[in-house]
Amino acid sequence: MDGDDNSQAAAGPQPHGDDRAAPAPAGSWDPQVCQALIERLWQLRAQMLATEQAFAGPLARVADTHRASARNLTHYLALRAEDRRPLQDELAWLGLSSLGRAESHVLANLDKVLGILHRLTGQAWSERSSDEPAGIHHSRRLLAAHTAALLGVPPPGRAVRIMVTLPSEAADDTALVHQLVEAGMDIARINCAHDNTDAWAAMAAQVRQAASAVGRPVRILMDLAGPKLRTGLIASAPPVLKLQPERDAFGRVTRDAYLGLRPFGSTTPVAGAEAHIEVNAGWLARLEAGERLDLIDARGARRSLRVHRCGESGALLECKQTVYLVPETRLRTHREREGKRTTRIGGLPSKPGQLTLRVGDHLRLIRPDNLGAVMQEASNDQGLTPIVSCTLPEVFAQVRAGERILFDDGRIGGIIREASAEALTIEIVQAGRDGSRLAGDKGINLPDRRLELPALTAKDIEDLAVVARHADLVGLSFVHQGSDVDTLRSQLDRLGAAHIGVVLKIETRRAFENLPELLLSAMASPAAGVMIARGDLAVECGYERLAEVQEEILWAAEAAHLPVIWATQVLETLARTGQPSRAEITDAAMGERAECVMLGKGPHILDAMRVLDDILRRMETHQAKKRSLLRALGAWSQQP
């Protein structure tokens, strides 16, 4: 019993909200109450077996190593097909398992409860383990085996693996990759949405070499780009260079700014220069140290620069005032001898184009093949609506006016007001108080539309040839339905790479809704798992639903005994700035419920790895999936 007093025992458990619970038990171990529960549990058991039979087709295609797990998944689907909370309350009131931790061994847990109830009521009970695909201990062994097949053997003292996304520099920076492996990277992720095939091959070679040198296994995941729905290029901002000397609190110059002049076309740096521009070679050759150069900068301000020194690579100029240089700027000497006294400048840095969007603004999203003509039109009329292209022209025929559209992980939101095969006109309804900047290569989400797009693009199929040679795992981006997984598996078979593990990236609402189908399709592979891509999921399903959605994915994967990769923005602030936030430390601790945690890129990635390793080792002694472990709490061990 659970400690209720007699009056509570007579009243029985209270139902949840408006749940319709069975009549309250008349007293402790009331035979009628127990018998009613037995009948309801037998009905539930029959539903589980009927659901397993209904999935006979997909189950027949599952690999032998996953057959028991797939059967358990169907039993879990039956368990969650109806609201079981009233049943749970009654079981818990009797001090029995309420089936709340049964994900990994559903039928076995149900049979345990049935057996206890039979004995409480004096009825005969015989073991039914032949019907049960997995018990509590067997299910743990299955999950461990499936995880090792996909992610490799865990490091000593930490069951959760650490995955790190490799930066572009990893293709050439041997020391960086070696540091990552030494710090505990168990899986290296190569994002095939960036860089190129040569860079991916170089990264993989660096990882293999570092793992061999350190003497520990490191697996490689190559993440296919998939049908990327992103913003295209935005016209670059006008090139401008700002030179600004350092000043103290009173505005006095404490250090000049230094500008390097080099001939047009040269890339040789001028020693001591903070920035460089290019000028006429003949004009530059006649400069002398100490000479003064005059100019009128982009604001119309008159400024002077002094030649500090001249050398083979060019000249170094001193700047004592803030200067803005643009292509129209001219440098003028004061010499009286023959030769040109002015020169135009070049080589100014240009920043990637951005649009600043505010609530109430309008934006035109156009097909990539129309970009040239439309940008030319825009250059002739500055009053036109801002324009950005979309990388997937297929979406224009599928979306409709009135639907929502989100940019850059949901930072900017809009409503499609007009839709045609050539362009979408969007009203911005969500942006920062002072506006939000939209750049190229930012994600686009259409949460109100189920886009019909292939999970494998032509580029993905080409890239699979590189994946087959270098990867241990392949990530399937934007997977929506079981046929997407089947297509990937057939392509791997064609390349003789059926052994490569398959990771389903759950990043859209449609993938979440089709998760059981996706899991069963993936279980036809010898090694499979799930990545919870929480960034896109939050945008697609709504941030308020993210906690619920990721929890349900964890439950389903546990029922299928498949490993989970906890991904997107884990310890992101720490990796980027060196200082973590309190919220992301708690979030990282949640990763212990998965089998792998993925970190992104950043200059402080090694610090992030050390912190994550420490968190995971500590949490491992307190939590196993959603089951709390009653480790002795030393902090409270002292008696009064």
C-alpha positions as CSV (number, residue, x, y, z in Angstrom):
1,M,0.0,0.0,0.0
2,D,1.1,3.6,-0.4
3,G,0.5,5.0,3.1
4,D,-3.1,6.3,2.7
5,D,-5.2,6.4,5.8
6,N,-8.3,4.3,6.0
7,S,-10.6,7.0,4.7
8,Q,-8.4,7.5,1.7
9,A,-8.3,3.8,1.1
10,A,-12.0,3.7,1.1
11,A,-12.3,6.6,-1.3
12,G,-9.7,5.2,-3.7
13,P,-7.6,7.1,-6.1
14,Q,-8.8,10.4,-7.5
15,P,-9.1,10.6,-11.3
16,H,-7.1,13.1,-13.5
17,G,-9.3,16.1,-14.4
18,D,-12.2,14.9,-16.5
19,D,-10.8,11.4,-16.9
20,R,-13.5,8.7,-16.5
21,A,-11.9,6.4,-13.9
22,A,-13.4,3.0,-12.9
23,P,-15.5,2.9,-9.7
24,A,-13.4,3.6,-6.7
25,P,-12.2,0.5,-4.8
26,A,-14.2,-0.4,-1.8
27,G,-11.2,-1.2,0.4
28,S,-7.7,-2.6,0.5
29,W,-7.2,-5.6,-1.9
30,D,-10.9,-5.7,-2.7
31,P,-11.3,-8.8,-4.8
32,Q,-13.8,-7.1,-7.1
33,V,-11.5,-4.2,-7.7
34,C,-8.6,-6.5,-8.4
35,Q,-10.7,-8.6,-10.7
36,A,-11.9,-5.5,-12.6
37,L,-8.3,-4.5,-13.1
38,I,-7.3,-8.0,-14.3
39,E,-10.0,-7.8,-17.0
40,R,-8.9,-4.4,-18.2
41,L,-5.3,-5.5,-18.3
42,W,-6.2,-8.6,-20.3
43,Q,-8.0,-6.3,-22.7
44,L,-4.9,-4.1,-23.0
45,R,-2.8,-7.2,-23.5
46,A,-5.0,-8.3,-26.4
47,Q,-4.7,-4.9,-27.9
48,M,-1.0,-5.1,-27.8
49,L,-0.9,-8.5,-29.6
50,A,-3.4,-7.3,-32.1
51,T,-1.3,-4.2,-32.9
52,E,1.7,-6.5,-33.3
53,Q,-0.2,-8.5,-35.8
54,A,-1.4,-5.4,-37.7
55,F,2.3,-4.5,-38.2
56,A,3.2,-7.9,-39.5
57,G,4.3,-6.5,-42.9
58,P,6.8,-3.9,-41.6
59,L,8.0,-6.4,-38.9
60,A,8.8,-8.9,-41.5
61,R,11.2,-6.5,-43.1
62,V,13.1,-5.6,-39.9
63,A,16.6,-7.0,-39.5
64,D,16.8,-10.1,-37.2
65,T,18.9,-8.1,-34.7
66,H,16.0,-5.7,-34.3
67,R,13.0,-8.1,-34.5
68,A,12.3,-8.2,-30.7
69,S,12.8,-4.5,-30.4
70,A,10.4,-3.8,-33.3
71,R,7.7,-6.0,-31.6
72,N,8.2,-4.1,-28.4
73,L,7.6,-0.9,-30.2
74,T,4.3,-2.1,-31.5
75,H,3.2,-3.0,-28.0
76,Y,4.2,0.5,-26.8
77,L,2.1,2.0,-29.6
78,A,-0.9,0.1,-28.3
79,L,-0.2,1.2,-24.7
80,R,-0.2,4.8,-25.8
81,A,-3.1,4.6,-28.2
82,E,-5.5,5.6,-25.4
83,D,-5.4,7.7,-22.2
84,R,-4.2,5.2,-19.6
85,R,-4.0,7.7,-16.6
86,P,-7.1,6.3,-14.8
87,L,-5.6,2.8,-15.0
88,Q,-2.3,4.1,-13.8
89,D,-3.9,5.7,-10.8
90,E,-5.6,2.5,-9.7
91,L,-2.5,0.4,-10.1
92,A,-0.4,2.9,-8.2
93,W,-3.0,3.0,-5.4
94,L,-2.7,-0.7,-5.0
95,G,1.1,-0.4,-4.8
96,L,1.7,-2.0,-8.2
97,S,3.7,-0.9,-11.2
98,S,1.7,1.8,-13.0
99,L,3.3,0.9,-16.4
100,G,4.9,4.4,-16.4
101,R,8.4,3.0,-17.0
102,A,7.6,0.2,-19.3
103,E,8.8,1.6,-22.6
104,S,11.7,-0.9,-23.0
105,H,9.7,-4.0,-22.0
106,V,6.0,-3.2,-22.3
107,L,4.4,-6.7,-22.5
108,A,6.7,-8.1,-19.8
109,N,5.8,-5.3,-17.4
110,L,2.1,-5.8,-18.1
111,D,2.4,-9.5,-17.5
112,K,4.3,-8.9,-14.2
113,V,1.3,-6.8,-12.9
114,L,-1.2,-9.4,-14.2
115,G,0.7,-12.1,-12.3
116,I,0.7,-10.2,-9.1
117,L,-3.0,-9.5,-9.3
118,H,-3.8,-13.1,-10.0
119,R,-1.9,-14.2,-6.9
120,L,-3.5,-11.5,-4.8
121,T,-6.9,-12.9,-5.8
122,G,-5.9,-16.5,-5.4
123,Q,-6.0,-17.3,-9.1
124,A,-3.6,-19.5,-11.0
125,W,-1.0,-17.8,-13.2
126,S,1.5,-19.3,-15.6
127,E,4.5,-17.5,-17.1
128,R,4.0,-16.0,-20.6
129,S,7.5,-15.1,-21.3
130,S,7.3,-16.8,-24.8
131,D,5.0,-13.9,-25.8
132,E,7.3,-11.2,-24.5
133,P,9.9,-9.8,-26.8
134,A,12.0,-8.4,-24.0
135,G,12.1,-8.2,-20.2
136,I,13.7,-5.5,-18.2
137,H,17.2,-7.0,-18.3
138,H,17.1,-8.2,-21.9
139,S,15.8,-4.8,-23.0
140,R,18.9,-3.1,-21.5
141,R,21.2,-5.6,-23.3
142,L,19.4,-4.9,-26.6
143,L,19.8,-1.2,-26.3
144,A,23.4,-1.5,-25.3
145,A,24.1,-3.8,-28.3
146,H,22.3,-1.6,-30.8
147,T,24.1,1.5,-29.4
148,A,27.5,-0.1,-29.7
149,A,26.7,-1.3,-33.3
150,L,25.9,2.3,-34.3
151,L,28.0,4.5,-32.0
152,G,30.8,2.2,-31.0
153,V,32.0,1.1,-27.5
154,P,31.6,3.9,-24.9
155,P,34.7,5.3,-23.1
156,P,35.5,4.1,-19.6
157,G,33.3,5.7,-16.9
158,R,30.9,7.4,-19.3
159,A,28.1,5.6,-21.2
160,V,26.9,8.6,-23.2
161,R,29.1,9.3,-26.2
162,I,30.2,12.8,-27.2
163,M,29.8,13.9,-30.9
164,V,31.6,17.0,-32.2
165,T,30.8,18.8,-35.4
166,L,34.1,19.4,-37.2
167,P,34.9,23.0,-38.5
168,S,36.2,23.5,-41.9
169,E,39.7,24.0,-40.5
170,A,39.7,20.3,-39.5
171,A,40.6,19.4,-43.1
172,D,44.1,20.9,-42.6
173,D,44.6,21.5,-38.8
174,T,46.1,18.2,-37.6
175,A,46.7,19.6,-34.1
176,L,43.0,20.6,-33.7
177,V,41.7,17.2,-34.6
178,H,44.2,15.5,-32.3
179,Q,43.1,17.8,-29.4
180,L,39.4,16.9,-30.0
181,V,40.2,13.2,-30.0
182,E,42.4,13.5,-26.8
183,A,39.6,15.5,-25.1
184,G,37.1,12.7,-25.5
185,M,35.4,13.0,-28.9
186,D,33.8,9.6,-29.6
187,I,32.2,10.6,-32.9
188,A,33.2,13.2,-35.4
189,R,30.4,14.8,-37.4
190,I,31.1,16.1,-40.9
191,N,28.3,18.3,-42.2
192,C,28.0,17.7,-46.0
193,A,25.9,20.9,-46.3
194,H,29.3,22.8,-46.1
195,D,32.7,22.5,-47.7
196,N,33.3,19.9,-50.5
197,T,34.1,16.3,-51.1
198,D,37.9,16.9,-50.9
199,A,37.5,18.6,-47.6
200,W,35.3,15.8,-46.2
201,A,37.8,13.2,-47.2
202,A,40.6,15.2,-45.6
203,M,38.7,15.6,-42.4
204,A,38.0,11.9,-42.2
205,A,41.7,11.1,-42.8
206,Q,42.6,13.5,-40.0
207,V,40.2,11.8,-37.6
208,R,41.4,8.3,-38.5
209,Q,45.1,9.4,-38.0
210,A,44.4,11.1,-34.7
211,A,42.4,8.2,-33.3
212,S,45.2,5.8,-34.3
213,A,47.8,8.0,-32.6
214,V,45.8,8.3,-29.4
215,G,44.8,4.7,-29.4
216,R,41.0,5.0,-29.0
217,P,38.2,4.4,-31.5
218,V,36.5,7.4,-33.0
219,R,33.6,7.0,-35.5
220,I,32.7,9.3,-38.3
221,L,29.2,10.5,-39.1
222,M,28.7,12.2,-42.4
223,D,25.5,14.3,-42.5
224,L,23.8,14.6,-45.9
225,A,22.6,18.0,-46.7
226,G,19.2,17.0,-47.9
227,P,16.8,19.4,-49.7
228,K,18.0,22.5,-48.0
229,L,15.2,25.1,-47.8
230,R,17.3,28.3,-47.2
231,T,17.7,31.9,-48.2
232,G,19.9,32.4,-51.2
233,L,22.6,35.1,-51.7
234,I,21.7,38.7,-50.8
235,A,23.5,41.4,-52.7
236,S,26.7,42.4,-50.7
237,A,26.7,45.6,-48.8
238,P,28.8,48.4,-50.5
239,P,32.5,47.9,-49.7
240,V,33.7,50.2,-46.9
241,L,36.7,50.2,-44.7
242,K,36.7,52.0,-41.3
243,L,40.0,53.0,-39.8
244,Q,39.8,54.1,-36.2
245,P,42.7,54.9,-33.8
246,E,42.5,53.8,-30.2
247,R,41.5,56.5,-27.7
248,D,41.4,56.8,-23.9
249,A,38.4,57.9,-21.8
250,F,39.1,61.5,-22.6
251,G,39.2,61.0,-26.4
252,R,43.0,61.3,-26.7
253,V,44.6,59.1,-29.3
254,T,46.7,56.4,-27.6
255,R,47.5,54.3,-30.7
256,D,47.3,55.2,-34.3
257,A,45.5,53.0,-36.8
258,Y,47.8,51.6,-39.6
259,L,46.8,51.0,-43.2
260,G,48.8,49.0,-45.8
261,L,49.0,50.1,-49.4
262,R,49.9,47.5,-52.0
263,P,49.7,47.4,-55.8
264,F,46.5,46.3,-57.5
265,G,46.2,42.5,-57.6
266,S,48.8,42.0,-54.9
267,T,48.0,39.8,-51.8
268,T,51.3,40.3,-50.1
269,P,50.7,41.8,-46.6
270,V,52.4,45.0,-45.5
271,A,54.0,44.4,-42.1
272,G,52.3,46.2,-39.3
273,A,49.1,46.9,-41.2
274,E,45.7,46.3,-39.6
275,A,44.0,46.5,-43.0
276,H,45.0,46.7,-46.6
277,I,43.8,48.5,-49.8
278,E,45.2,48.5,-53.3
279,V,46.5,51.4,-55.4
280,N,48.2,52.2,-58.7
281,A,51.6,50.5,-58.7
282,G,53.5,53.5,-60.3
283,W,51.9,56.0,-57.9
284,L,52.8,53.8,-55.0
285,A,56.4,53.4,-56.1
286,R,57.0,57.1,-55.8
287,L,55.9,57.5,-52.2
288,E,58.4,58.5,-49.6
289,A,58.4,58.0,-45.8
290,G,57.1,61.1,-44.0
291,E,54.9,62.1,-47.0
292,R,51.3,63.3,-46.3
293,L,48.3,62.0,-48.2
294,D,45.0,63.8,-48.3
295,L,41.5,62.5,-49.0
296,I,37.9,63.2,-48.6
297,D,36.2,60.1,-46.9
298,A,32.8,58.6,-47.4
299,R,31.2,61.2,-45.0
300,G,32.7,64.2,-46.8
301,A,35.3,64.6,-44.0
302,R,38.7,65.9,-45.0
303,R,41.4,63.6,-43.7
304,S,45.2,63.2,-43.9
305,L,47.4,60.1,-43.6
306,R,51.2,60.0,-43.2
307,V,53.5,57.5,-44.8
308,H,55.2,55.7,-42.0
309,R,57.5,53.6,-44.1
310,C,57.9,52.2,-47.6
311,G,59.1,48.7,-48.6
312,E,59.0,46.0,-51.3
313,S,55.5,44.9,-50.4
314,G,54.1,48.4,-50.3
315,A,53.7,51.4,-47.9
316,L,52.4,51.6,-44.3
317,L,50.3,54.6,-43.5
318,E,49.5,56.2,-40.1
319,C,46.0,57.3,-39.3
320,K,45.2,59.6,-36.3
321,Q,41.6,60.2,-37.1
322,T,38.6,58.0,-37.9
323,V,38.3,57.5,-41.7
324,Y,35.8,55.7,-43.9
325,L,37.2,54.6,-47.2
326,V,34.9,53.6,-50.2
327,P,35.7,52.8,-53.9
328,E,35.1,56.5,-54.8
329,T,37.8,57.7,-52.4
330,R,40.9,59.2,-54.0
331,L,44.3,59.5,-52.3
332,R,46.3,62.7,-53.2
333,T,50.0,63.5,-52.7
334,H,51.5,67.0,-52.3
335,R,54.6,66.4,-54.4
336,E,55.3,68.9,-57.2
337,R,57.5,66.6,-59.4
338,E,56.1,64.8,-62.5
339,G,53.7,61.9,-62.1
340,K,50.1,61.4,-61.1
341,R,49.2,63.1,-57.9
342,T,46.0,61.0,-57.2
343,T,45.1,57.3,-57.3
344,R,41.9,55.4,-57.0
345,I,41.7,52.6,-54.4
346,G,40.6,49.0,-54.5
347,G,40.6,45.8,-52.5
348,L,38.1,47.2,-50.0
349,P,36.4,44.5,-47.8
350,S,32.7,43.9,-48.6
351,K,30.4,42.3,-46.0
352,P,27.9,39.6,-46.9
353,G,24.6,41.1,-47.8
354,Q,21.9,41.5,-45.1
355,L,18.3,42.8,-45.0
356,T,17.0,44.5,-41.9
357,L,13.3,43.5,-41.5
358,R,10.8,45.1,-39.1
359,V,7.2,44.2,-38.2
360,G,5.0,45.5,-41.0
361,D,7.7,45.3,-43.7
362,H,7.2,43.3,-46.8
363,L,9.6,40.8,-48.4
364,R,9.7,39.1,-51.8
365,L,11.0,35.5,-51.8
366,I,11.8,34.5,-55.4
367,R,13.0,31.5,-57.3
368,P,16.9,31.3,-57.6
369,D,16.7,31.3,-61.4
370,N,15.0,34.7,-61.3
371,L,17.5,36.3,-59.1
372,G,19.6,38.1,-61.7
373,A,16.7,39.8,-63.5
374,V,15.0,40.8,-60.4
375,M,18.1,42.2,-58.7
376,Q,18.8,44.2,-61.9
377,E,15.2,45.6,-61.6
378,A,15.8,46.4,-57.9
379,S,19.0,48.3,-58.7
380,N,17.0,50.6,-61.0
381,D,14.3,51.3,-58.4
382,Q,15.3,51.7,-54.7
383,G,11.7,51.8,-53.7
384,L,11.0,48.2,-54.4
385,T,10.2,45.6,-51.7
386,P,13.4,43.9,-50.4
387,I,14.2,40.7,-52.3
388,V,15.8,37.4,-51.4
389,S,16.0,34.1,-53.3
390,C,15.1,30.7,-52.1
391,T,17.3,27.6,-52.7
392,L,14.4,25.2,-53.5
393,P,12.2,26.4,-56.4
394,E,9.8,23.4,-55.8
395,V,8.2,25.1,-52.9
396,F,6.6,27.9,-54.9
397,A,4.0,25.5,-56.4
398,Q,3.1,24.1,-53.0
399,V,2.6,27.0,-50.6
400,R,-0.5,29.1,-50.4
401,A,-1.4,32.6,-49.3
402,G,-2.2,32.9,-45.6
403,E,0.4,30.4,-44.5
404,R,3.2,31.1,-42.0
405,I,6.8,31.3,-43.0
406,L,9.8,31.5,-40.6
407,F,13.4,32.5,-41.2
408,D,16.7,31.9,-39.4
409,D,15.5,29.4,-36.7
410,G,12.3,31.3,-36.2
411,R,13.9,34.6,-35.4
412,I,11.9,36.3,-38.1
413,G,8.3,35.3,-38.9
414,G,5.9,36.3,-41.6
415,I,2.6,35.6,-43.3
416,I,2.5,34.8,-47.1
417,R,0.2,37.4,-48.5
418,E,0.6,36.5,-52.2
419,A,1.9,33.3,-53.8
420,S,2.7,32.5,-57.4
421,A,5.0,30.1,-59.2
422,E,7.6,32.8,-59.4
423,A,7.5,34.6,-56.1
424,L,6.0,34.9,-52.6
425,T,5.1,38.3,-51.1
426,I,5.5,38.1,-47.3
427,E,4.4,40.4,-44.5
428,I,6.7,40.4,-41.5
429,V,4.8,39.8,-38.3
430,Q,7.7,38.8,-36.0
431,A,11.0,40.6,-35.6
432,G,13.2,42.3,-33.0
433,R,12.2,45.6,-31.5
434,D,14.8,47.4,-33.7
435,G,14.4,45.0,-36.6
436,S,16.1,41.7,-37.3
437,R,18.8,41.1,-39.9
438,L,18.3,38.4,-42.5
439,A,21.4,37.1,-44.3
440,G,21.9,34.5,-47.0
441,D,22.1,30.7,-46.3
442,K,19.6,31.0,-43.4
443,G,16.9,28.3,-42.8
444,I,13.3,28.7,-44.0
445,N,10.5,26.8,-42.4
446,L,6.9,26.5,-43.6
447,P,5.1,25.0,-40.6
448,D,1.7,25.1,-42.2
449,R,2.6,23.1,-45.3
450,R,3.7,19.5,-45.8
451,L,6.2,19.9,-48.6
452,E,6.6,17.0,-51.0
453,L,10.4,16.9,-51.4
454,P,12.7,13.9,-51.8
455,A,14.8,13.2,-48.7
456,L,17.7,12.4,-51.0
457,T,18.6,15.1,-53.6
458,A,20.8,14.4,-56.7
459,K,23.7,16.0,-54.8
460,D,23.1,13.7,-51.8
461,I,23.2,10.6,-54.1
462,E,26.5,11.9,-55.5
463,D,27.9,12.6,-52.0
464,L,27.0,9.1,-50.9
465,A,30.0,7.8,-52.9
466,V,32.2,9.7,-50.5
467,V,30.2,8.7,-47.5
468,A,30.6,5.0,-48.5
469,R,34.4,5.3,-48.6
470,H,34.9,7.3,-45.4
471,A,32.0,7.2,-42.9
472,D,30.8,4.8,-40.3
473,L,27.4,6.5,-40.0
474,V,25.2,8.5,-42.4
475,G,22.7,11.2,-41.3
476,L,19.5,11.4,-43.3
477,S,18.3,15.0,-43.2
478,F,14.7,16.1,-43.6
479,V,13.5,12.5,-43.6
480,H,9.7,12.4,-43.7
481,Q,8.4,8.8,-44.4
482,G,9.6,5.2,-44.5
483,S,10.2,5.3,-48.2
484,D,12.9,7.9,-47.7
485,V,14.8,5.5,-45.5
486,D,14.2,2.7,-48.0
487,T,15.7,4.9,-50.7
488,L,18.8,5.6,-48.6
489,R,19.3,1.9,-47.9
490,S,19.0,0.9,-51.5
491,Q,21.6,3.5,-52.5
492,L,24.0,2.2,-49.8
493,D,23.4,-1.3,-51.1
494,R,24.3,-0.2,-54.6
495,L,27.6,1.2,-53.2
496,G,28.4,-1.9,-51.2
497,A,28.0,0.0,-48.0
498,A,25.0,-1.6,-46.4
499,H,27.0,-1.9,-43.2
500,I,27.0,1.9,-42.6
501,G,24.8,2.9,-39.8
502,V,21.7,5.0,-40.5
503,V,20.8,8.1,-38.3
504,L,17.3,9.5,-38.8
505,K,17.4,13.3,-38.2
506,I,14.0,14.2,-36.7
507,E,13.8,17.9,-37.6
508,T,10.3,18.4,-39.0
509,R,6.8,18.0,-37.6
510,R,6.0,15.5,-40.4
511,A,9.0,13.3,-39.3
512,F,7.8,13.5,-35.7
513,E,4.2,12.5,-36.7
514,N,5.6,9.6,-38.8
515,L,8.1,8.4,-36.2
516,P,6.9,4.8,-35.7
517,E,7.0,4.2,-39.5
518,L,10.4,5.8,-39.7
519,L,11.8,3.7,-36.8
520,L,10.5,0.4,-38.3
521,S,12.0,1.3,-41.7
522,A,15.4,2.2,-40.1
523,M,15.4,-1.1,-38.2
524,A,15.8,-2.9,-41.5
525,S,19.4,-1.8,-41.2
526,P,21.9,-3.6,-39.0
527,A,22.7,-0.3,-37.2
528,A,20.3,2.6,-36.8
529,G,19.5,5.5,-34.4
530,V,17.7,8.8,-34.1
531,M,19.0,12.4,-33.9
532,I,16.7,14.9,-32.2
533,A,17.5,18.0,-34.2
534,R,15.9,20.3,-31.6
535,G,16.5,23.6,-33.4
536,D,14.4,22.9,-36.5
537,L,11.9,20.9,-34.3
538,A,11.3,23.9,-32.1
539,V,10.6,26.1,-35.2
540,E,8.4,23.5,-36.8
541,C,6.4,22.4,-33.8
542,G,6.6,25.6,-31.7
543,Y,9.0,26.3,-28.9
544,E,6.3,25.7,-26.3
545,R,5.9,22.1,-27.5
546,L,9.6,21.2,-27.8
547,A,9.9,19.7,-24.3
548,E,6.9,17.5,-25.0
549,V,8.0,16.5,-28.5
550,Q,11.6,15.6,-27.5
551,E,10.2,13.6,-24.6
552,E,8.0,11.5,-26.9
553,I,10.8,10.9,-29.3
554,L,12.9,9.6,-26.4
555,W,10.1,7.3,-25.3
556,A,9.6,5.9,-28.8
557,A,13.3,5.3,-29.3
558,E,13.6,3.5,-26.0
559,A,10.7,1.3,-26.9
560,A,12.5,0.4,-30.1
561,H,15.8,0.0,-28.2
562,L,17.5,2.5,-30.6
563,P,20.1,5.0,-29.5
564,V,19.3,8.7,-29.5
565,I,21.6,11.6,-30.3
566,W,20.7,14.7,-28.3
567,A,21.6,17.6,-30.7
568,T,21.5,21.3,-31.5
569,Q,22.8,24.1,-29.4
570,V,24.1,22.0,-26.5
571,L,26.5,24.2,-24.5
572,E,26.5,26.6,-27.5
573,T,27.3,29.7,-25.5
574,L,30.2,28.0,-23.7
575,A,31.7,26.7,-27.0
576,R,31.3,30.2,-28.6
577,T,32.2,32.5,-25.8
578,G,33.9,30.4,-23.1
579,Q,31.2,31.2,-20.5
580,P,28.1,28.9,-20.1
581,S,24.6,29.9,-19.2
582,R,22.8,28.3,-16.3
583,A,20.0,27.1,-18.6
584,E,22.4,25.3,-21.0
585,I,24.1,23.5,-18.2
586,T,20.7,22.0,-17.1
587,D,20.0,21.3,-20.8
588,A,23.2,19.4,-21.1
589,A,22.4,17.3,-18.1
590,M,19.2,16.2,-19.8
591,G,21.4,14.7,-22.5
592,E,22.2,11.9,-20.1
593,R,18.9,10.3,-21.2
594,A,20.3,9.9,-24.7
595,E,23.1,7.7,-25.8
596,C,25.0,10.5,-27.5
597,V,25.2,14.3,-27.1
598,M,26.3,16.4,-30.1
599,L,28.3,19.6,-29.7
600,G,28.5,22.3,-32.4
601,K,31.5,24.4,-33.4
602,G,33.2,27.2,-31.5
603,P,36.6,28.6,-30.4
604,H,36.1,27.1,-26.9
605,I,34.9,23.7,-28.1
606,L,37.5,21.9,-25.9
607,D,36.2,23.6,-22.8
608,A,32.7,22.6,-23.8
609,M,33.8,19.0,-24.2
610,R,35.4,18.9,-20.8
611,V,32.3,20.4,-19.1
612,L,30.0,18.0,-20.9
613,D,32.1,15.0,-20.0
614,D,32.0,16.1,-16.3
615,I,28.2,16.6,-16.4
616,L,27.5,13.3,-18.1
617,R,29.7,11.3,-15.7
618,R,28.0,12.9,-12.7
619,M,24.5,12.5,-14.0
620,E,25.1,8.9,-14.9
621,T,25.0,7.9,-11.2
622,H,21.7,9.6,-10.7
623,Q,19.6,8.8,-13.8
624,A,19.1,6.0,-16.3
625,K,16.7,7.1,-19.0
626,K,13.8,8.5,-17.0
627,R,14.4,6.2,-14.0
628,S,16.0,7.9,-10.9
629,L,18.8,5.9,-9.4
630,L,19.0,6.0,-5.6
631,R,22.7,6.6,-5.2
632,A,23.7,7.5,-1.6
633,L,23.7,11.3,-1.3
634,G,26.9,12.1,0.6
635,A,25.9,15.8,1.0
636,W,23.0,14.7,3.3
637,S,24.7,11.8,5.1
638,Q,25.3,13.5,8.4
639,Q,22.8,12.8,11.1
640,P,21.6,15.5,13.6
